[in-house]
Amino acid sequence: MAPALTAGRTAARLCDLSSDVRAAVLLDAAGAAVAVHGIPKSAARELADLARGLFETVDRAHRDLPGGPPEQVELQVDRGTVYASRTTRWTLAAVARRTALSSLALMDLRAVLGELEGGRPIRRSSSAGEEGAPGPATEQAAASESPVPELGHEGE
């Protein structure tokens, strides 16, 4: 069994999982940077401040709207996209290529946060074209290859 994901490894885990993510930062509930990956150490504080400020701004804009504050944010910038997702304990923000697919990037953020909070480890699928890669023989086997393990396991 794979070791549990630690907070210190989370930003790197997201960058490893998603080929479109170039940099990531994990903040704790108090807004302090716990892990940063993909940028020079000299820029880590600035990325953490920007991630924290992003949700502070969104929260101010949504304070009078029903449904509570959003758990996810997507921001388009000139040369890329910023995605952020949060739980009550963690905020994970990522800088991605402009061509990143929003639904996949946000799914990766949620999956990594879920793994950090004790959920099942994310499994990466093997390409059917890779030499020696066995194809799933059943729907159940195919579902277990999902990057979000709980998909396909509703009945368990």
Buried (B, 14 or more C-beta within 10 A) or exposed (E): EEEEBEEEBBBBBBBBBBEBBBBBBBBEEEBEBBBBBBBEEEEBEEBBBBBBEBBEEBEEEEEEEEEEEBBBBBBEEEEBBBBBBBBEEBBBBBBBBEEBEEEBBBBBBBBBBBBBEEBBBBEEEEEEEEEEEEEBEEEEEEBBBBBBBEEBEEEE
